[in-house]
Amino acid sequence: MTFHDAVTINRRGTPTFVRVYDILLLLTIPAYLFLNLFTLHNIPHYIVSDDGLFILDGLRMGAGQWIYRDFFQFNAPGIDYVFFFAFKLFGARAWVPNLVTLLLGTSLSWMTLYLARRIMPRSWADLTTILFVVFLYGRWLDATHHWFSLFAILLAITVVLPDCSPSRIAIAGALIGTAAFFTQTAGAAAWLAFAVTLFYEHTSAAMQPSMLRKQASLFLPAALVWYLLSAQTLNHVGWHTLWYFQFTFPQRYELRVDDNPIAVVLRLFPHKISFLQIENVVFYLLLLCTTPVALCVLLWKRLRNQAELQAGQMPILLLATVGFLLMAEVVTRPTWIRLYAVFLPSLMVLFAMLALPLRTRPRLNRLLMLVLLSAATLSAFRQTSINRAMYSSITSLPAGEIALPQLDTEELRFLAQHTHPGDMFFQAFAVYLYLPLALHSPVYMDYLRQSSVTRPEFLANAVRALETNHVRYVALRPASDITFSHAESHHLDPLYSWVEAHYTFVQRFPNNEELWELRR
């Protein structure tokens, strides 16, 4: 049985119980995300993650400011516009980011299910979707720009599944341009993946003119859509500024990587190794190894049966190429969220390649699926229990009621009593205080780091903005909390010295944030 035959048989006949099952699966996904994002009384969990920067960017855009010109960012502006329009539509309420996270996760999961069912047997497609919801998206619940660009790329792949006609390729190109508007490097990687796959599909000399037409149908809409989406930003900041912050600055200064969990375990071995650290090692190895393994399996099948791959597995080749190039784009500067966001295409390829031979080994197939489904179910219950226990402190703040971790409750309640909505405030090393307290940041770079990312001019701007606007409160952390490299341990010394000279220490909160008040 060929791959194409297996998928065709998988689609035949949809009894009533299958439709009911599909509806339950589609509804279970947003229900699971809701339980991890909200309390049963619809109060949002206030989750502090990377999307906090983009949430603040959206608020600043709502105040008439422009990315790159009025506030710092080195990512593409797409996600800032998402939060800007979300706040424009619903108001600057604390539950809005959670709603965006819920809708994004649901859309990504449904797209995964739709695409997976067209490249692998139904049971494996459903399992792939469940694993994505629980282990990838649900593990972070971070509406970062990487997920938005991935959604656009998966949608582009779905568009060309029936055939690679020029019109479908043009639509896919437009979606790739949209992906670049959210993550510039992901858009470039996706365009290259599509271009390589189209070239692979037309290898004979007679088909070269058709291939060139399709390449033009891919590139021109991608470039046009990216330009149209970026036109307003370009009009306010110019090409030079956009190029500098989207391409030059990240390559020159943005070198952030998360701690390698393998190195952490080896450093602690054989003492003080926790289950969480072992779990992190397993996930890290899976994230790094699945892409090359999936590509190797695909190439092995390509060498065994060239005709079958061309006839029935071109979508698999496209997914594999996208997964490989997306991983190559982040592997030099790996962080957890980047690795998670580029992992899905490779996971789909690996499962699609494994599912077909397992059809002839039903016992092994059932055993493997049972193990993976059990792991996902246990992890889902565990993650939900942890989140519901963690976000247990209900607090009423200017942006509405929120469920806070106990560790952060004292700080937000204190500041709610000592500030007013619209006040200028500076949280130097995080951004989670602005939205719930309706405070405004006066500085250009909101999230200072003890690294080369915080340029001297950004530091000087922060000091000047604090002085000019007579900002009453500043929230700092001890230098040891934000120092990850001894070579850059004194990068922010000028800020600490200036604050100590002009502000009075008020108190330190349980989460180790320090509050300083302007001397009168």
DRENLUM-708571 format. One line per field, with one value per residue (C-alpha): residue number from 1; x, y, z. Coordinates in steps of 0.5 Angstrom, whole numbers, plus 500, padded with zeros to 3 digits. Layout:
DRENLUM-708571
seq	[NUM | ...]
px	[X | ...]
py	[Y | ...]
pz	[Z | ...]
END
This chain:
DRENLUM-708571
seq	[1 | 2 | 3 | 4 | 5 | 6 | 7 | 8 | 9 | 10 | 11 | 12 | 13 | 14 | 15 | 16 | 17 | 18 | 19 | 20 | 21 | 22 | 23 | 24 | 25 | 26 | 27 | 28 | 29 | 30 | 31 | 32 | 33 | 34 | 35 | 36 | 37 | 38 | 39 | 40 | 41 | 42 | 43 | 44 | 45 | 46 | 47 | 48 | 49 | 50 | 51 | 52 | 53 | 54 | 55 | 56 | 57 | 58 | 59 | 60 | 61 | 62 | 63 | 64 | 65 | 66 | 67 | 68 | 69 | 70 | 71 | 72 | 73 | 74 | 75 | 76 | 77 | 78 | 79 | 80 | 81 | 82 | 83 | 84 | 85 | 86 | 87 | 88 | 89 | 90 | 91 | 92 | 93 | 94 | 95 | 96 | 97 | 98 | 99 | 100 | 101 | 102 | 103 | 104 | 105 | 106 | 107 | 108 | 109 | 110 | 111 | 112 | 113 | 114 | 115 | 116 | 117 | 118 | 119 | 120 | 121 | 122 | 123 | 124 | 125 | 126 | 127 | 128 | 129 | 130 | 131 | 132 | 133 | 134 | 135 | 136 | 137 | 138 | 139 | 140 | 141 | 142 | 143 | 144 | 145 | 146 | 147 | 148 | 149 | 150 | 151 | 152 | 153 | 154 | 155 | 156 | 157 | 158 | 159 | 160 | 161 | 162 | 163 | 164 | 165 | 166 | 167 | 168 | 169 | 170 | 171 | 172 | 173 | 174 | 175 | 176 | 177 | 178 | 179 | 180 | 181 | 182 | 183 | 184 | 185 | 186 | 187 | 188 | 189 | 190 | 191 | 192 | 193 | 194 | 195 | 196 | 197 | 198 | 199 | 200 | 201 | 202 | 203 | 204 | 205 | 206 | 207 | 208 | 209 | 210 | 211 | 212 | 213 | 214 | 215 | 216 | 217 | 218 | 219 | 220 | 221 | 222 | 223 | 224 | 225 | 226 | 227 | 228 | 229 | 230 | 231 | 232 | 233 | 234 | 235 | 236 | 237 | 238 | 239 | 240 | 241 | 242 | 243 | 244 | 245 | 246 | 247 | 248 | 249 | 250 | 251 | 252 | 253 | 254 | 255 | 256 | 257 | 258 | 259 | 260 | 261 | 262 | 263 | 264 | 265 | 266 | 267 | 268 | 269 | 270 | 271 | 272 | 273 | 274 | 275 | 276 | 277 | 278 | 279 | 280 | 281 | 282 | 283 | 284 | 285 | 286 | 287 | 288 | 289 | 290 | 291 | 292 | 293 | 294 | 295 | 296 | 297 | 298 | 299 | 300 | 301 | 302 | 303 | 304 | 305 | 306 | 307 | 308 | 309 | 310 | 311 | 312 | 313 | 314 | 315 | 316 | 317 | 318 | 319 | 320 | 321 | 322 | 323 | 324 | 325 | 326 | 327 | 328 | 329 | 330 | 331 | 332 | 333 | 334 | 335 | 336 | 337 | 338 | 339 | 340 | 341 | 342 | 343 | 344 | 345 | 346 | 347 | 348 | 349 | 350 | 351 | 352 | 353 | 354 | 355 | 356 | 357 | 358 | 359 | 360 | 361 | 362 | 363 | 364 | 365 | 366 | 367 | 368 | 369 | 370 | 371 | 372 | 373 | 374 | 375 | 376 | 377 | 378 | 379 | 380 | 381 | 382 | 383 | 384 | 385 | 386 | 387 | 388 | 389 | 390 | 391 | 392 | 393 | 394 | 395 | 396 | 397 | 398 | 399 | 400 | 401 | 402 | 403 | 404 | 405 | 406 | 407 | 408 | 409 | 410 | 411 | 412 | 413 | 414 | 415 | 416 | 417 | 418 | 419 | 420 | 421 | 422 | 423 | 424 | 425 | 426 | 427 | 428 | 429 | 430 | 431 | 432 | 433 | 434 | 435 | 436 | 437 | 438 | 439 | 440 | 441 | 442 | 443 | 444 | 445 | 446 | 447 | 448 | 449 | 450 | 451 | 452 | 453 | 454 | 455 | 456 | 457 | 458 | 459 | 460 | 461 | 462 | 463 | 464 | 465 | 466 | 467 | 468 | 469 | 470 | 471 | 472 | 473 | 474 | 475 | 476 | 477 | 478 | 479 | 480 | 481 | 482 | 483 | 484 | 485 | 486 | 487 | 488 | 489 | 490 | 491 | 492 | 493 | 494 | 495 | 496 | 497 | 498 | 499 | 500 | 501 | 502 | 503 | 504 | 505 | 506 | 507 | 508 | 509 | 510 | 511 | 512 | 513 | 514 | 515 | 516 | 517 | 518 | 519 | 520]
px	[500 | 503 | 503 | 497 | 493 | 493 | 491 | 486 | 483 | 483 | 479 | 473 | 467 | 465 | 460 | 456 | 460 | 466 | 463 | 462 | 469 | 471 | 467 | 469 | 476 | 476 | 472 | 477 | 483 | 480 | 477 | 484 | 487 | 482 | 483 | 490 | 489 | 483 | 480 | 473 | 470 | 473 | 479 | 485 | 491 | 497 | 502 | 509 | 512 | 516 | 509 | 509 | 514 | 509 | 503 | 507 | 509 | 501 | 499 | 505 | 502 | 495 | 498 | 501 | 508 | 511 | 516 | 523 | 522 | 519 | 520 | 526 | 524 | 528 | 523 | 518 | 512 | 506 | 505 | 505 | 499 | 496 | 496 | 495 | 488 | 486 | 486 | 483 | 477 | 477 | 480 | 486 | 484 | 488 | 484 | 486 | 493 | 490 | 484 | 489 | 493 | 487 | 485 | 492 | 493 | 486 | 487 | 494 | 492 | 486 | 491 | 495 | 490 | 487 | 494 | 496 | 490 | 492 | 499 | 498 | 493 | 487 | 489 | 497 | 494 | 490 | 495 | 500 | 495 | 494 | 502 | 502 | 497 | 500 | 507 | 509 | 504 | 501 | 508 | 509 | 502 | 506 | 503 | 510 | 511 | 514 | 507 | 504 | 509 | 508 | 501 | 502 | 507 | 503 | 497 | 501 | 503 | 495 | 494 | 499 | 497 | 491 | 496 | 502 | 498 | 501 | 495 | 495 | 503 | 501 | 497 | 502 | 507 | 502 | 502 | 509 | 510 | 505 | 510 | 515 | 511 | 511 | 518 | 523 | 527 | 522 | 519 | 525 | 526 | 519 | 520 | 527 | 524 | 518 | 523 | 527 | 521 | 519 | 526 | 526 | 519 | 521 | 528 | 527 | 530 | 523 | 519 | 524 | 520 | 514 | 518 | 521 | 513 | 512 | 518 | 516 | 509 | 512 | 516 | 513 | 506 | 511 | 515 | 508 | 504 | 510 | 511 | 504 | 503 | 510 | 508 | 506 | 512 | 516 | 513 | 514 | 521 | 524 | 528 | 534 | 532 | 527 | 533 | 538 | 533 | 530 | 537 | 543 | 542 | 540 | 546 | 551 | 548 | 542 | 546 | 541 | 541 | 537 | 541 | 543 | 539 | 544 | 550 | 546 | 545 | 552 | 554 | 550 | 551 | 550 | 547 | 541 | 538 | 531 | 525 | 524 | 531 | 531 | 525 | 528 | 534 | 529 | 525 | 531 | 534 | 528 | 527 | 534 | 534 | 527 | 529 | 535 | 532 | 526 | 530 | 534 | 528 | 525 | 531 | 532 | 525 | 526 | 532 | 528 | 522 | 523 | 517 | 512 | 515 | 514 | 507 | 505 | 510 | 511 | 507 | 512 | 518 | 515 | 514 | 521 | 525 | 521 | 522 | 530 | 530 | 526 | 531 | 537 | 535 | 534 | 539 | 545 | 541 | 537 | 532 | 526 | 521 | 524 | 526 | 518 | 516 | 520 | 519 | 512 | 513 | 519 | 514 | 509 | 514 | 517 | 510 | 508 | 514 | 513 | 506 | 505 | 510 | 507 | 500 | 503 | 505 | 498 | 500 | 507 | 502 | 497 | 503 | 507 | 500 | 498 | 505 | 505 | 497 | 498 | 504 | 500 | 494 | 498 | 502 | 496 | 493 | 499 | 500 | 493 | 493 | 500 | 497 | 491 | 494 | 500 | 495 | 490 | 491 | 485 | 487 | 483 | 487 | 486 | 486 | 481 | 481 | 487 | 489 | 496 | 502 | 503 | 510 | 508 | 501 | 504 | 508 | 502 | 497 | 502 | 503 | 496 | 495 | 501 | 500 | 494 | 493 | 496 | 502 | 509 | 513 | 519 | 520 | 527 | 528 | 521 | 515 | 509 | 507 | 504 | 498 | 495 | 496 | 495 | 502 | 506 | 513 | 517 | 524 | 526 | 528 | 523 | 527 | 534 | 539 | 546 | 548 | 551 | 543 | 543 | 547 | 550 | 545 | 539 | 542 | 543 | 536 | 533 | 537 | 535 | 527 | 527 | 530 | 526 | 519 | 520 | 518 | 516 | 517 | 523 | 523 | 529 | 532 | 539 | 545 | 546 | 539 | 540 | 547 | 549 | 556 | 561 | 564 | 558 | 557 | 558 | 554 | 548 | 552 | 551 | 544 | 544 | 549 | 544 | 538 | 542 | 544 | 537 | 532 | 530 | 530 | 523 | 522 | 524 | 518 | 518 | 519 | 526 | 524 | 526 | 522 | 525 | 522 | 524 | 527 | 523]
py	[500 | 507 | 513 | 516 | 510 | 510 | 517 | 516 | 510 | 514 | 520 | 515 | 515 | 519 | 516 | 520 | 517 | 520 | 527 | 527 | 525 | 531 | 536 | 534 | 534 | 541 | 543 | 540 | 544 | 551 | 548 | 545 | 552 | 556 | 552 | 554 | 561 | 563 | 561 | 558 | 565 | 568 | 571 | 571 | 568 | 573 | 570 | 573 | 571 | 574 | 576 | 582 | 586 | 586 | 587 | 593 | 595 | 595 | 599 | 604 | 604 | 606 | 612 | 614 | 612 | 608 | 602 | 603 | 611 | 611 | 605 | 599 | 593 | 588 | 584 | 585 | 589 | 584 | 582 | 589 | 590 | 584 | 587 | 594 | 592 | 587 | 593 | 598 | 593 | 591 | 596 | 595 | 590 | 584 | 579 | 581 | 578 | 571 | 571 | 573 | 567 | 562 | 564 | 563 | 556 | 554 | 556 | 553 | 547 | 546 | 548 | 542 | 537 | 539 | 539 | 532 | 529 | 530 | 527 | 521 | 516 | 520 | 517 | 519 | 526 | 527 | 524 | 529 | 535 | 533 | 533 | 540 | 543 | 539 | 539 | 545 | 551 | 549 | 548 | 556 | 559 | 565 | 569 | 570 | 572 | 566 | 562 | 567 | 566 | 559 | 559 | 563 | 558 | 552 | 555 | 557 | 549 | 547 | 552 | 548 | 541 | 540 | 542 | 547 | 551 | 558 | 561 | 557 | 558 | 566 | 565 | 561 | 567 | 572 | 568 | 567 | 575 | 575 | 571 | 575 | 581 | 577 | 574 | 576 | 570 | 565 | 569 | 568 | 561 | 559 | 562 | 559 | 552 | 553 | 555 | 549 | 545 | 548 | 547 | 539 | 538 | 541 | 537 | 536 | 541 | 541 | 544 | 549 | 555 | 552 | 552 | 559 | 562 | 559 | 562 | 568 | 567 | 565 | 571 | 577 | 576 | 575 | 581 | 585 | 583 | 584 | 591 | 593 | 591 | 594 | 601 | 605 | 603 | 605 | 611 | 613 | 610 | 609 | 604 | 605 | 604 | 598 | 595 | 596 | 594 | 588 | 585 | 589 | 590 | 582 | 580 | 585 | 585 | 580 | 574 | 571 | 564 | 560 | 555 | 549 | 544 | 538 | 543 | 544 | 537 | 535 | 541 | 538 | 531 | 527 | 531 | 536 | 533 | 534 | 531 | 538 | 538 | 531 | 533 | 539 | 535 | 530 | 536 | 539 | 533 | 532 | 539 | 539 | 532 | 531 | 535 | 532 | 525 | 527 | 529 | 523 | 518 | 522 | 522 | 514 | 513 | 518 | 513 | 507 | 509 | 516 | 515 | 514 | 520 | 525 | 522 | 522 | 525 | 532 | 536 | 532 | 534 | 541 | 540 | 537 | 543 | 548 | 545 | 544 | 551 | 554 | 550 | 552 | 560 | 559 | 554 | 558 | 562 | 557 | 559 | 555 | 559 | 559 | 551 | 550 | 554 | 551 | 544 | 542 | 541 | 536 | 533 | 532 | 529 | 524 | 522 | 521 | 517 | 513 | 512 | 508 | 502 | 502 | 500 | 493 | 492 | 494 | 491 | 496 | 501 | 501 | 501 | 507 | 511 | 509 | 511 | 517 | 519 | 517 | 521 | 527 | 526 | 526 | 532 | 535 | 534 | 536 | 542 | 544 | 543 | 547 | 553 | 553 | 552 | 557 | 563 | 563 | 570 | 574 | 581 | 587 | 592 | 598 | 593 | 589 | 583 | 578 | 571 | 572 | 568 | 569 | 571 | 577 | 579 | 584 | 588 | 589 | 591 | 596 | 599 | 599 | 603 | 608 | 610 | 612 | 610 | 614 | 615 | 615 | 609 | 605 | 597 | 596 | 589 | 586 | 589 | 586 | 592 | 596 | 593 | 591 | 598 | 602 | 605 | 608 | 607 | 614 | 610 | 608 | 601 | 598 | 592 | 593 | 587 | 586 | 585 | 588 | 589 | 595 | 600 | 606 | 610 | 606 | 607 | 614 | 615 | 612 | 616 | 622 | 620 | 619 | 626 | 629 | 626 | 626 | 619 | 618 | 610 | 605 | 598 | 594 | 588 | 586 | 586 | 579 | 577 | 579 | 578 | 571 | 573 | 575 | 579 | 584 | 584 | 591 | 593 | 597 | 600 | 607 | 606 | 603 | 609 | 614 | 611 | 610 | 618 | 620 | 615 | 612 | 605 | 603 | 596 | 589 | 585 | 577 | 576 | 580 | 586 | 593 | 599 | 606 | 613 | 619 | 624 | 630]
pz	[500 | 498 | 502 | 498 | 498 | 506 | 506 | 501 | 505 | 511 | 509 | 506 | 510 | 516 | 520 | 525 | 531 | 528 | 527 | 534 | 536 | 531 | 534 | 541 | 539 | 536 | 543 | 547 | 545 | 547 | 553 | 555 | 554 | 557 | 564 | 563 | 562 | 566 | 572 | 572 | 574 | 567 | 571 | 567 | 569 | 569 | 566 | 565 | 559 | 552 | 549 | 555 | 551 | 545 | 549 | 552 | 545 | 543 | 549 | 546 | 539 | 542 | 545 | 538 | 538 | 533 | 533 | 532 | 532 | 539 | 543 | 542 | 538 | 533 | 531 | 526 | 528 | 526 | 533 | 536 | 531 | 533 | 540 | 538 | 534 | 540 | 545 | 540 | 540 | 547 | 551 | 555 | 559 | 563 | 560 | 552 | 552 | 555 | 549 | 544 | 547 | 547 | 540 | 537 | 540 | 538 | 531 | 531 | 533 | 528 | 523 | 525 | 525 | 518 | 515 | 519 | 517 | 510 | 510 | 515 | 518 | 522 | 529 | 528 | 526 | 532 | 536 | 533 | 535 | 542 | 543 | 540 | 544 | 551 | 550 | 545 | 546 | 552 | 556 | 555 | 553 | 550 | 544 | 541 | 534 | 532 | 533 | 528 | 523 | 524 | 523 | 516 | 514 | 515 | 512 | 506 | 506 | 506 | 500 | 496 | 498 | 492 | 487 | 486 | 481 | 480 | 483 | 489 | 489 | 489 | 495 | 499 | 497 | 500 | 506 | 507 | 506 | 512 | 516 | 515 | 517 | 524 | 524 | 518 | 519 | 519 | 513 | 509 | 511 | 509 | 502 | 501 | 503 | 498 | 492 | 494 | 493 | 487 | 484 | 486 | 483 | 476 | 475 | 467 | 462 | 459 | 465 | 467 | 464 | 468 | 475 | 473 | 473 | 479 | 483 | 480 | 483 | 490 | 490 | 488 | 492 | 498 | 497 | 495 | 501 | 506 | 503 | 504 | 511 | 513 | 509 | 514 | 519 | 513 | 512 | 519 | 520 | 513 | 510 | 513 | 521 | 519 | 516 | 522 | 527 | 524 | 521 | 523 | 530 | 532 | 528 | 532 | 539 | 540 | 542 | 548 | 549 | 554 | 559 | 556 | 560 | 559 | 561 | 568 | 569 | 568 | 573 | 578 | 577 | 581 | 587 | 587 | 580 | 580 | 576 | 572 | 570 | 567 | 564 | 561 | 558 | 555 | 551 | 549 | 546 | 542 | 540 | 537 | 534 | 531 | 525 | 523 | 524 | 520 | 514 | 514 | 515 | 509 | 505 | 506 | 503 | 497 | 496 | 496 | 492 | 488 | 484 | 490 | 494 | 488 | 487 | 494 | 499 | 496 | 502 | 506 | 503 | 503 | 511 | 512 | 508 | 512 | 519 | 517 | 515 | 521 | 526 | 522 | 523 | 531 | 532 | 533 | 538 | 541 | 547 | 549 | 546 | 539 | 539 | 541 | 535 | 530 | 532 | 529 | 522 | 523 | 528 | 523 | 518 | 523 | 525 | 518 | 516 | 522 | 521 | 514 | 516 | 523 | 519 | 518 | 525 | 529 | 536 | 536 | 533 | 538 | 544 | 541 | 541 | 548 | 551 | 547 | 549 | 556 | 557 | 554 | 558 | 565 | 563 | 561 | 568 | 571 | 568 | 569 | 576 | 577 | 573 | 577 | 584 | 582 | 580 | 586 | 588 | 586 | 585 | 583 | 579 | 574 | 568 | 571 | 576 | 575 | 578 | 580 | 583 | 591 | 589 | 585 | 589 | 594 | 589 | 585 | 590 | 593 | 587 | 586 | 592 | 591 | 583 | 579 | 572 | 567 | 571 | 569 | 571 | 570 | 571 | 569 | 568 | 566 | 563 | 567 | 571 | 566 | 563 | 570 | 573 | 567 | 567 | 562 | 560 | 559 | 556 | 549 | 551 | 556 | 558 | 560 | 560 | 563 | 556 | 549 | 547 | 552 | 548 | 551 | 548 | 550 | 557 | 557 | 554 | 560 | 565 | 561 | 561 | 568 | 570 | 565 | 567 | 574 | 574 | 582 | 582 | 579 | 580 | 580 | 581 | 584 | 579 | 581 | 579 | 572 | 570 | 566 | 564 | 568 | 562 | 562 | 569 | 570 | 564 | 567 | 573 | 570 | 571 | 578 | 580 | 578 | 581 | 588 | 587 | 586 | 589 | 596 | 597 | 599 | 600 | 597 | 595 | 595 | 588 | 589 | 585 | 589 | 589 | 589 | 590 | 587 | 592 | 593]
END
